[in-house]
Amino acid sequence: MARRIVLTMLALVTALLVTAVAPLGVVTAGREKDAFNMHALMNAHALAGAAEQRIDNHAADQVLTAFLANARQRGDQAWVYSANGRLVTQTGGGGREALPVPRGAAAAVATVLRGGEPAPSEVDGRLRVVVSIGSSQTGPDGAVVLSRSTAELHRRLHALWAWLSAVAAIGLVAAAIVAVMLARWVGRPLSALDAAAQQLGGGALETRSGTGHGPPEVRRLAQTFNTMAGRLEALVHGNRTMMADVSHQLRTPLAALRLRLDVLTQDADQATASELVAAQDEIARLSRLVDGLLAIARAENVVSRPVEVAVDEVIQDRAAAWVPVAEERGVWLTTRCLTPVRANLGDGHLEQILDNLLANALDVVPSGGQVRVTASTTGQGARITVADDGPGMSKAQQEAAFRRFVSTSSAGAGLGLAIVHRLVTVNGGAAALSDTPGGGLTVTLDLLGSQPDRARRAGVAVTGLNSAFVNDS
């Protein structure tokens, strides 16, 4: 934004200077040229008036001689011609000091003697003016050619344009300084507010933005942000406290109830013991349900600061932890990560996501089936897929699978995929379900992250049944 403000102001000031300075320079330069031409023309007419007596009397005239001397002192050159086109006199006299007639002067003199009025023209860096001497019924009595150097005019014009260019440059520099100051005045508080918003979104709930700088609108925005951040911090802390209290209040009586049932089971007869075992199973299911609900509540209400996670390493670690379960159920569990994969998630979130997905997959895949976990890098971060060849889900079941208490198994609580979805989305990612080619369910997770390492290494696979880890490259 700061760059746009600076560029916009510079563009406006440049357009203003171009539309103001350029016409001013053109008009002033035109006036300078006109004044220079007029002065030369007046001198030529004065010289023609002095030469009229010389031509009429056919004798030397001190006035004409003085005019020619003054013209020479000014650096001018002059030639006086009679009515028949003969050169009468010139600045410097004759002999060795005779000056060459400028190019085109003869034609201009002929035009004047015929009654014409050639316009002043610049030839070889000098202004040439031709005027008539006197006038009679038969035409002019002669002509005067005055040649004046334009070097002084050009110096004045160069000085004029240099001065105007300096004014324009100073204006641009001043505009740039003002634009930078304005951009910083507006942009710095907004940048600080943006950084504070990112920190708040990353889990730093104590983050606040400065409110003492910038325009009034930006200061009010910062105050509103701080108010929102304070309320959010209080809300999240309140939810955390509530979850801790609920966890303690629910788990403690459930543990005590399970302990009492264990004591009663020891002294009960077989029929009563069977009922007590069923009751213990219900208590265990209730405990899992409470844990699942608390996990969802944490994912929804607790803002964790994302950290860079080595996805490939976490997948290998969690797969190794689930290999014994897979071996026990006769399921092949494999992983494939051909390159180092990185993603940004809350601390411990990826472990919870993989545990829920692997637990769900191993529960539904029959003996001899497979569960494949793969990870790869994307333009946004990382993609993880967990594919199985179990019974799969219908399209309607896939659309509802991420909702709470929706389960395809009567024994399930319907919270595993809901927990996965909440943990993925709270970290800015996305989760989707699709059919596995050949049958089964595939869960695809797209996670945000920084650019992965350029170093490449061979992937490692984890296999159930007879071996724990094998190379799958």
Number of C-alpha atoms within 10 A of each C-alpha: 12 18 13 11 17 21 15 13 19 21 14 13 18 17 12 13 19 13 11 12 17 16 12 14 17 14 12 15 19 13 12 17 17 12 13 16 20 14 12 20 18 13 17 26 22 15 27 27 17 20 29 22 17 21 20 11 9 10 9 13 15 11 15 22 20 13 20 25 19 13 21 16 11 11 12 19 24 25 24 29 24 23 20 12 15 11 15 17 21 24 23 18 15 10 7 7 10 12 15 8 15 16 11 11 19 14 11 22 26 17 16 22 25 14 14 14 15 16 10 18 13 13 16 10 12 17 19 29 27 27 27 29 29 18 13 8 6 10 15 20 22 27 33 29 25 29 27 23 18 19 12 11 16 15 11 15 19 13 12 17 19 12 13 17 16 12 14 20 14 12 16 18 13 14 19 17 14 15 21 19 14 18 18 19 15 20 20 15 22 21 14 16 22 14 15 23 19 13 16 20 18 17 16 17 22 14 17 22 21 16 19 13 14 20 14 12 10 18 19 14 17 25 17 14 19 21 13 13 22 16 13 16 19 14 14 18 15 13 17 16 12 12 18 12 12 14 14 11 11 14 16 12 11 16 14 11 15 19 13 12 17 15 11 14 18 10 10 13 10 11 8 13 17 13 13 18 15 12 15 20 13 12 17 15 15 16 16 15 17 17 16 19 20 17 20 21 16 19 22 16 17 16 19 21 17 18 14 14 20 15 24 23 15 15 25 19 13 17 26 21 13 17 22 16 18 28 19 11 18 19 23 23 29 25 26 22 24 19 19 20 25 26 25 23 25 21 14 12 19 22 14 16 19 19 19 17 20 23 14 15 27 23 15 17 23 16 15 13 17 23 24 21 25 19 25 20 24 16 11 14 19 23 23 22 21 22 26 29 22 22 12 22 18 11 12 8 14 16 13 13 22 22 17 17 17 18 18 14 10 8 8 16 19 21 24 28 22 22 26 24 22 22 25 23 16 18 22 13 21 17 20 15 21 17 18 16 11 9 14 20 24 24 19 18 22 23 23 23 24 16 15 19 11 8 7 11 10 13 18 21 24 25 25 25 17 9 11 17 18 14 13 15 10
